[in-house]
Amino acid sequence: MAEELIRLNNKHISVDQMTMSFIVVDRNYLREAGFWHLATIGRGCKLDPKLISALIERWRPETYNFHLPCGECTITLEDVHLQLGLPVDGYAVTGSASSTEWGVVCYELLGDIPDNINEGRIEMGWLRDKFPELDNDSTELERIQYARAYIIEMVGGYLMSDLSRNLVHLRWLLKLVDFRAAGELSWGSAVLATLYKKMCGATRPNKAKIEGCLSLLQSWAWFRFSFLRPRVDHPYTFSLITRWNHSASYVGIPTSLEDIRLLLDQQSEAKFQWTPYEYPTIRAVISDEFLQNPNVWHVKVPLVNYATVEMHESDRVLWQFGFRQPIFVAPEVFDDEHKVDLR
């Protein structure tokens, strides 16, 4: 099995810490749009670039899976739903991303126009300056504008960040004209599609950085691999990714890339946790609304995020929970799809 693992010539993936805003926002609008649980995450956990590098080494773009001694495993819609608390069963996040009137869009939905709009992208620093704090006597329109600013900053700075870490596209703003309609979108599948594509791109030898929701990637690994997980003496809370916001002990946790690789090769087969969310202490904090339709977690379906289309096939990977899965001999190839973007 070790011979089948991807090696990246000892390349270390550079990881920039993603940020979350602390704009005070009306929670009712966030609930309606499907972002309330995400808003409770705060700044999130510190990212470990060596752990992320070791995972990317084992990611196969042909199958969208990590190849390990236990077989194939991957991040699924279940992980996005329970870790981030984002809706996964809904309409695709897609539409036209071309517009020559981004200034008009910005003014109508945020009440102001930034000095610089670069091909539909604005600086998140402008959002933080423009929406520093919501007054108690603010109007309903102002509360709506603050909620929109907060959500697109979460999208651009945490969920689907690019390499700039400071730019966000106004196409997300177009999805927030009506919060009720926004809440019917599958934001979780858009996040997962983006992460899949960014991990595929990071496997290239000339790629030194990675984008996307890396906190989800790291938290997925910590829930699955007990030998890489920091110790947290605090009750579980929802969304489950908030587990890592508390003080943690890293005693006995490998710190070098070589040691992480070695443990993944030697221990993942025996200690990979296929069903981490089934533990009673974890299950107890998951709201019933997130358990009403578990079938959606295990579908074979394209994940859509504007020009990004990636396949979700957790049914073939994780439906035999607890059993070793072989690596497929004839994987699908998505080279043509990965060439498509919004540039």
Secondary structure, DSSP 8 states (H G I E B T S, - for coil): -GGGS---TT---B------------HHHHHHHT-HHHHTTTT-----HHHHHHHHHTEETTTTEEEETTEEE---HHHHHHHH----SSB-B------S-HHHHHHHHHSS--S--BTTEEEHHHHHHHSS---TT--HHHHHHHHHHHHHHHIIIIIS--TTSSEEETHHHHTTSSHHHHTTB-HHHHHHHHHHHHHHHHTSTT--B--S-HHHHHHHHHHHBGGG--B--S---SSGGGGGGS--B-TT---SHHHHHHHHHHHHHHHB-S-GGGSHHHHTTS-GGGSS-GGGGG-EEEEEETTEEEEEEHHHHHSSTTS-----SS----HHHHT----
